């Protein structure tokens, strides 16, 4: 599993805007009074989670950035600001070596836009391993299946059905949880005795957000072969782009943020 740097850069401002404030407040409350914190960021990409969370944590921070994409890791290595913020890129296959990523001095686990890509079995490993280490987990921006496109056209339902089918396919971790990931994570963390704060973190895109809407529509049209013909998906994409050109396109994509904290531990 890997995403292009251009896509990660395009989506980051929308991720930042969408992150749930109440969930971030819970992270801040956990961090209050700490003089320093050691973080491991799973599937770090270009470091968007670090940029979104760092102001919520103590001034002195140590981040281990775990990803299997060496080109992305080469870019996150420059995020450190000595002496208070140290950043260490960690090349690792999280599907195979999750446990190794969690070893060492870690006090907080973070990840963004990952849980909907992993299998139920991998999520169970994450919950089990973090619970064994009594580690809190901030997992943001898990897609939950709520998508609204305006203006609507007849093929929207079929196109979105194809996208949601694709979300369940193997992304390198086994058959993905897709839209059920956040709810499953909450249930499993609570089963292990965690206190969980959750909240919606939807992308809300309007006429000025043309580039990201176009990228999403084009990607969905490619997946539409799962439910409709190539000709039908091309017509749908043309309709959606016409709405974009006219300044009429609105899109909401549902996500959920979660902060899971072991009860009775800071």
N, C-alpha and C positions, 0 to 999 in steps of 0.2 A: 504494500500500500504506500503510495506517494502521490503528492499533489504538486503541481507546478508552482514555482515562485510567483509567477504572474497572477495566478488565481488566488494564492494566499494573500498577496498584496492587495488585490482588488477587494477581497471580502473583509479584510481586517477593520476598516472604518465602520462597517455595518455590524460586525461582531462587537466592536467596542461600544457602539451606541446601544446595542441590544442587551448587553449583559445586565442581568437582574440586580438592581441596587440593593434589595434586601438580602440577597444571597452574598453579595460582596460585603455588606455590613456585617454579616455573620462571620466572614473570614477576618474582618477587622477586629471584631470582638474577641475571636480566638487569639489573635496576635497581640492584643493589647497587653502592655506590661512586659513583653518580651524584649530583650536587648538585641537579639539576633535571631535568624531563622535559616534553616537549611531546607531547600526545596528541590524536589525532582519533578520535572515537567515531562510528561509522557507524550510522545508524538509531537514534539515541540514546534515543528515547522520552522517558520521564520521568527519565532519568539513572541507571538502576539499575546500569549497568556502572561508572560513576564511583563510586557509593557502595560497590560491592563491591571495587573495585581500589585505590582511593585510598590505603588504609593499606599497600599493598604497594609503593608508589612513594615516591620522595624527597619531603620535605616541600614543596618548591617545585614546583608543577605548573601547567601551562597546558593547558586542555582546550578543543578546538573540538568543539562538539556539533552533528552534522550530521543533519538530518531534513527531511522535506517537510511535516510537520504543524506549522503555525504555532502552534496552541494548545498543543501539547506544548512547543515551543521556548520559548514565553513563560514556562512554568513552570520549565524547567531554567536559565533565565538567573539565577535567584536562588540557585543552588547555590554560587557563588563565596564564598570567605572571604579577603578581602584581608589581607595582601599575598601570602600563599603560594599560594593556590588561585584562579586566574582561570578563568572559564568564559565562553566566547563562543558563543552560539547561531548556527548557520549554516543558514539555509534553503536547501535544495538538493534537486534531484531526482537521487537516487543512481543511478537507472537510466540517466539520460542523462549526468550530469556527475560520475561517480565520480572521474575524473582530477582535476577541479577541487577536489574535496573533499580529495584527497591532496597538493595543492600547498601550498607554504608551509613554515614551520618545523614539521616533524613528526618525531618520533622513535619513536613507538609508535602502532599502529593497533589499535583495539578495536571489538568488536561483540558483541551477544548476541541469540540467537534470530533470526538473519537468514539464515544460509547455506542453511538448508533451504527458504527462500522464493525463492531466486534461481536463475537458469538456469545451465547449464554454461558458456555463453558469458560471462555476467556474472562468474561465479567466475573464469574464465580471465583476464578483465580485471583483477580484483582481484589475483590472484597475479602476473600479469605486471607490473602497475604498482607493486606493493609491492616486488617483486624488483628492478625497475629502480632503485628508490630505496633499496634495502638496508634496508627497514623490517621490524621484527618485527610479528607479528600475533597478538593474543589474540582468538579467536573462540569464544564460549561458547554452550552450550545449544542445539546443533543437534539437532533431533529425528531419531532414527535408526530408527524403525519398531518398536521393542520396546515393546509395551504388554500389560500383564497386568491383568485385572479379576477381582476376587473378591468375592463368589461369582460363578461363571460362569453364564450362561444361554445357551440355544441361539442367539440372534441376535447374540451378541457378535462372532463372526467376520465376519458380514456388515456390521455397523455399523462395525467397525474397517477393513474393506476399503474402505468408502465414504470414511472419513476419509483413508486412505492414497491413494486415488485423487484426492481433493481436494488433498492436499499436492503433487501433481504438476502442478496447474493453474497458469495464469499469475497471479502475484501482482503484476504490474507490471514484472517483469524478464525475461519470457519463460517458457516452460514450466519449472516449478520442479524442482529436483533432489530435493526432499523427503527421504525417509529415506536417500538415498545421498550427501547433501551432505558430511557430515563425512569419510567415507572418500575422497571425490573431492578434497576440500581437502588432506588429508594427502598423497595421491599427487601432486598438482600442486605443492605446496610442496616436497616432496622432489625432484621432478623439477628444480626450479630451485635445488637445492643448499641447501635449508634443513634445519636440525635441528628435528624436530617432537616435542613432548611432547603426548600425548593421554590422555584418561581419561574414564570415564563420569561423567555428572552427572544421574542419574535423579531425577525427582520421585517420591517415595515418600509416598503419601497414605493416611491412615487415617481411622477414624471421626470424629475431631475436625476433619478438613479438609473439612467439608461444603460450604461455599460454593463452593470451587474445583472440587470434584468435580461439584456440581450444574451449574455453568457449563459444564464440559467435556461432561458427558452431554447437556445440552440442545443444545449446539452440534453434537455428533456426530449427535443425532437429526435435526436439521435437514438434515444432509448425507446422511442415509440414503436419500433418494430416488434416489440413484445406484445402490443395490443392493437395496432392499426397498420395500414399499408404505408409504404414510403411516400406515395403521392399524397395521402391524407395528412401525414405529418408535415410535409413540405407546405401544404396549404395552410395548416395551422400556424406554422412558424411565420409564414408571410402575413397572416392576420395579426399575429401578436406584434410583429415588427411595425406594421402599419399603425397600430395603437401607440406604440412607442414614439414613432415619428410625429404623431399628432398630439403628443403630450397627454395621452388619456390612460396610460397603463399604470395600474396599481397592483401591488403584489404583497401578500403577507405570508411568511413562512414560519411556522411554529417551531420553537425550540424551548428547551427546559434547562435551567441551571440547577445544580445541586451542590450543597456543602454538607458533607457527612462528617460528624465529629464524635469520637468515642466519648460516651457519657462518663463524667467524673474526671476527665483529663483535660488539661489545658493544651 
